[in-house]
């Protein structure tokens, strides 16, 4: 239970949480909690996801000359798939952190970094909750495409009409992703006993690599 509560505590007492992580790295319990919460928020967001996918599926079906699949089933499968991808993404992110910490001349420990990035991923849950709150305020009737499922929280506020790779890149640099990178920096400095400069520097390098990857993956999402 303490490992789950640390997902909340890391937002207010990151150094203390990462000290505990240094003594006892943990991944399974917090990642299960993240998956459960993400599925829960996804279930609440189901009407909005269905509304976003419906025109895309209808357009694709019209091009094939057949009937569109049930958007509810597709939306539910996407929610589950996104949750299942969480541990994979965290493992990849820990790999990026390992590379960046090594570049700074430190003895990078993958198990510690995996725990660090897992706890920092709580900002991902905050983004999901914030997105659901915005969608709830707008209403289902305002959702006409998958792009409407992504409220602007970052650089995309400066150029809302930007699409393609550049648009994905701008969306990836937002309040929550930068917050998560900051937590990674504290986690690196605490668990690896580095300076704050090294911790934040390594986290920043990894952040750039992760953002570039996420922006590429975002291009695979269906567009209206």
C-alpha positions in Angstrom: 0.0 0.0 0.0 2.9 2.3 0.8 4.2 2.0 -2.8 0.8 3.1 -4.1 0.6 6.0 -1.7 4.0 7.1 -2.9 2.5 7.8 -6.3 0.7 10.6 -4.6 3.5 11.6 -2.2 6.0 12.0 -5.0 4.1 15.1 -6.1 4.7 16.8 -2.8 7.8 15.0 -1.3 9.7 13.7 -4.3 13.1 13.5 -2.5 11.7 11.4 0.3 9.9 9.1 -2.1 13.0 8.6 -4.2 15.1 7.9 -1.1 12.8 5.0 -0.4 13.1 4.0 -4.0 16.9 4.0 -3.7 16.7 1.7 -0.7 14.0 -0.6 -2.2 13.4 -0.2 -6.0 9.8 -1.1 -7.0 8.0 -1.3 -10.3 5.2 -3.9 -10.2 2.8 -2.4 -7.6 2.9 1.3 -8.8 2.7 0.3 -12.5 -0.4 -1.8 -11.8 -1.9 1.1 -10.0 -1.2 3.4 -12.9 -2.8 0.9 -15.3 -5.9 0.5 -13.2 -6.4 4.3 -12.9 -5.8 4.8 -16.6 -8.4 2.2 -17.5 -10.8 3.8 -15.0 -10.3 7.3 -16.5 -10.6 5.7 -20.0 -13.9 4.1 -19.1 -15.2 7.5 -18.0 -14.0 9.0 -21.3 -15.6 6.3 -23.4 -18.5 8.4 -24.8 -16.0 11.0 -26.0 -13.7 8.5 -27.6 -16.6 6.9 -29.3 -17.7 10.3 -30.7 -14.2 11.0 -31.9 -13.8 7.6 -33.7 -17.2 7.4 -35.3 -16.5 9.8 -38.2 -13.1 8.2 -38.8 -14.6 4.7 -38.9 -17.5 5.9 -41.1 -15.2 7.5 -43.6 -13.0 4.4 -43.8 -16.0 2.1 -44.2 -17.4 4.4 -46.9 -14.1 4.1 -48.8 -14.3 0.3 -48.6 -18.0 0.2 -49.4 -18.9 -1.7 -46.2 -20.5 -1.0 -42.8 -18.5 0.7 -40.1 -17.5 -1.3 -37.1 -18.9 -0.5 -33.7 -17.0 2.6 -32.4 -17.8 1.5 -28.8 -15.8 -1.7 -29.2 -13.0 0.0 -31.0 -12.8 2.7 -28.3 -12.8 0.1 -25.5 -10.0 -1.8 -27.2 -8.0 1.4 -27.5 -8.4 2.1 -23.8 -7.1 -1.4 -22.9 -4.3 -1.2 -25.5 -3.2 2.2 -24.1 -3.1 0.7 -20.6 -1.2 -2.4 -21.7 1.4 -0.1 -23.4 2.2 1.7 -20.1 4.7 -0.7 -18.8 6.3 -1.0 -22.2 6.7 2.7 -22.5 8.1 3.0 -18.9 10.7 0.3 -19.7 11.7 2.3 -22.9 11.8 5.5 -20.9 14.0 3.9 -18.3 16.3 2.9 -21.1 16.5 6.5 -22.3 17.3 7.6 -18.8 20.0 5.0 -18.5 21.6 6.2 -21.7 21.4 9.9 -20.7 22.8 9.2 -17.1 25.6 7.2 -18.7 26.4 10.1 -21.0 26.9 12.3 -18.0 29.6 9.9 -16.8 27.6 8.3 -14.0 27.1 4.6 -13.2 23.6 4.3 -14.3 21.4 1.6 -12.7 18.5 0.5 -14.8 16.4 -1.0 -12.0 16.6 2.3 -10.0 15.8 4.3 -13.1 12.8 2.1 -13.9 11.4 2.8 -10.5 12.1 6.5 -10.9 10.3 6.8 -14.2 7.4 4.8 -12.9 6.7 7.1 -10.0 7.3 10.1 -12.2 4.6 8.7 -14.5 2.0 9.9 -12.0 2.0 13.2 -14.1 0.6 11.1 -17.0 -2.4 10.2 -14.8 -2.9 13.8 -13.9 -2.9 14.7 -17.6 -5.6 12.0 -18.2 -7.7 13.4 -15.4 -7.2 17.0 -16.6 -8.1 16.0 -20.2 -11.3 14.2 -19.0 -12.3 17.3 -17.0 -11.9 19.5 -20.1 -13.9 17.1 -22.2 -16.6 17.0 -19.6 -16.9 20.8 -19.7 -17.0 20.8 -23.5 -19.6 18.0 -23.8 -19.8 15.0 -26.2 -21.4 17.2 -28.9 -18.1 19.2 -29.2 -16.1 16.0 -30.2 -15.9 15.6 -34.0 -12.4 14.1 -34.5 -9.6 12.3 -32.5 -7.8 15.7 -32.3 -10.6 16.9 -30.0 -9.6 14.3 -27.4 -6.3 16.2 -26.8 -6.9 19.5 -25.0 -4.0 21.9 -25.2 -1.8 22.0 -22.1 1.6 23.0 -23.5 3.3 24.5 -26.6 0.3 23.6 -28.7 -1.5 26.5 -27.1 0.8 28.8 -29.1 0.1 27.2 -32.4 -3.2 25.3 -32.1 -3.6 24.9 -35.9 -0.3 23.0 -36.3 -0.7 19.4 -37.4 1.5 16.5 -38.4 4.8 15.8 -36.7 5.2 19.4 -35.6 1.8 19.4 -34.0 2.5 16.2 -32.2 5.9 17.6 -31.0 4.2 20.7 -29.6 1.5 18.7 -27.8 4.2 16.4 -26.2 5.9 19.4 -24.5 3.3 20.4 -22.0 2.8 21.1 -18.3 2.6 17.5 -17.3 5.4 16.1 -19.4 7.8 18.8 -18.1 6.7 18.2 -14.6 7.4 14.5 -15.1 10.8 15.3 -16.5 11.5 17.4 -13.4 10.6 14.5 -11.1 12.9 12.3 -13.1 15.7 14.8 -12.5 15.1 14.7 -8.7 14.9 10.9 -8.9 18.2 10.6 -10.7 20.0 13.0 -8.3 18.5 11.2 -5.3 18.9 7.5 -6.3 22.3 7.9 -8.0 23.7 10.5 -5.6 24.5 12.9 -8.4 24.4 16.7 -8.3 21.1 18.4 -9.1 22.7 19.7 -12.3 23.6 16.2 -13.5 20.2 14.9 -12.5 18.2 17.6 -14.3 20.6 17.5 -17.2 20.3 13.8 -17.7 16.5 14.0 -17.3 16.4 16.8 -19.9 18.3 14.8 -22.5 16.1 11.8 -21.9 13.0 14.0 -22.2 14.0 15.2 -25.6 14.5 11.6 -26.8 11.2 10.5 -25.4 9.3 13.5 -26.9 10.7 12.8 -30.3 9.6 9.2 -30.0 6.1 10.0 -28.7 5.7 12.5 -31.6 6.4 9.8 -34.1 4.0 7.4 -32.4 1.3 10.0 -32.3 1.3 10.1 -36.1 0.0 6.5 -36.1 -3.2 7.6 -34.4 -6.3 7.8 -36.6 -7.1 11.2 -38.0 -10.5 12.4 -39.3 
